[in-house]
Amino acid sequence: MKKTIALFALGLGTPAAAQDVLIDATDPAVIARAMQAEGYKAELTTNKQGEPVIKSGANGDNFTVEFYGCKGVTGCTSFQFFSWYKKEANFTPTLANEWNASKRFIKAAIDKDGDLSIYMDVTGVGKMTQANFADALDWFAVMQGEVQKFLAARRTQAASGS
């Protein structure tokens, strides 16, 4: 009896918490529901190529979740949180490199049109817990807010000529 009580006290004899439920990260519909469970809007649609995309937003900016390596509209091997910002004069490779030098998971790039994008790749192979997915989603949302601060500071610098 003492062993059973000790196991329950350590949490080893209790069912997994709801956030530890495994989700199929290869299925965009499951990812959309996981986003909604975290309080985000998640509109599952397809892009021009017929690939699944989830439209969402955080911190006043839109972002998408784009899927790769899919077999039709499921069986995707990875997905990417993605956000972009329309071209501004200070959007240069130097600006993107400045961001990338101090950020580990979220990367920035300047496309051929001069737009800035930020992105974070996540593997979809196997299962992941709701808690792990929620952490990745939150990490991207927090960093999207940090991008806004970073860009505001660079705009101020550019306006002051420094």
N, C-alpha and C positions, 0 to 999 in steps of 0.2 A: 504494500500500500504506500509506503514512503517513497519508493521509486516512482510510482505513478504520479504522486503529488509533485515530486521534484521535476518530472518531465513536463507536466502542465505548467508549472511555475516558470520554466524556461521557454515555454511556448512551443515545445517540441511535440506535444500531444494534441495540439489544437489545429483545427482546419486552417488552411492558408487564408490570409486576409483577402478581401475583395481586390485590392490593388495588385495582388500577386497572381491573379488569374492569368494564365497564358493566353496570348492572342496570336493569331496567324498573321504575321507581318508581311506575308506574300499576297494578301488579299486586300486590295484598296478599300472595299466596303467595310472590312473589319477595322482598318486604320481610320476611316471616316467615323465609325461608331466610337472608337477609342478617343478620338478628338472631341466628339460631342460629350462623351463621359467626363471630359476635363473642362467642359464649359465653352468650347470653341464652336463657332459655326464650321460646318464641313459639308460643302456642296460637291458631291462626287459627279464628275462629268468626264468628257474625253476631249483631247486636243484635236487639231486638224488631221493628225496621223491616226486617230482612233485609239490613242493610248490613254489610260486612265490618269486623271488629274483631280486633286481636291483643291477647291478654292476656299480660302479662309482669310483671317486677318488677326492682327494684334497691334497694340500701341498706335492705333489709327492708320496703320499701313496694311495693305493686302499682302498676302503671301500664298503660295501654292505648295502642294506636295505633289511632286512629279515622280512617276514610277518607271523603272527600267527593267529590262530583261523579262518582260511579261509574256505569258503564253495567252494571247487574247487579252482579256481584261482582268485576269487573275494570274497566280503563279509568278509574281514579280520577284526578282532577286534582290532588288534594292529600291530605295526611294530617297528623295531629296527634298528638304525644305528649301524653298527658293523665294527670293524677293528681289525686285529690281527698282531702280530709281532712274528717272529720265535724265538724260545728259545735262550736265552743268559744266561750266568752264573749268572748274577745279577737279573734275573727274579725270584723273590721269593714272597711269600705272604706278607712279610714285605714291599717290594717295592710297591705292589698293594695297601696295606693298607695306605702307605704314600701318594700315589696319592689320594685315596678315602677320606682320612681325610680332604682334603682341596677342594674337588670338589663336587658340589651339584648335578648336573644332569648326568655327564659323570662318569661312573664307570669302574674300571679296575679289571681284574681277571686273575689268572694263571690257565691254564687248566692242565689236567692230563699229557700232554706231555711237560709241562714247557713253553708253548707259552703264550704270554701276549695278552689279548684282551681288547679292550675298547668298551663300548656300551652305548647307550642311548635309552630307551624305550619311545614310543609315543602311546597314545591311538588312535585307528582309528574309534571309535564309534562316530557316528554323523558326522557333517561337520566341517571343519576348514577353516579359511580364507587362501588365498595364502600368505598373509603377515605373519600369524602365522606359517605356514609351512616353509616359507623362513627363519624366525627367528630360528626355530629349526634346520634346515639344516645348516645355518650359524654357529649356536652355536656348532654343532658337528664338522664342518670343522675347526673352530678356535681352538677348544679343541684338535683336531687331531694334529695341529701344536704345541700346548702346550705340548702334549705327546712327540713329537720329541725333544723339548728342555729339558724336564724333563729326558728323557732317555739319552740324550747326557751328561747332567750334572752328572747323576749317573755313566755313563761309565767312565767319567773323574775321578770321585771320586774313583771308583774301580781300575783304572789304577795307581792312585797315592797312593793307599793303605790307604786312609783316610776314 
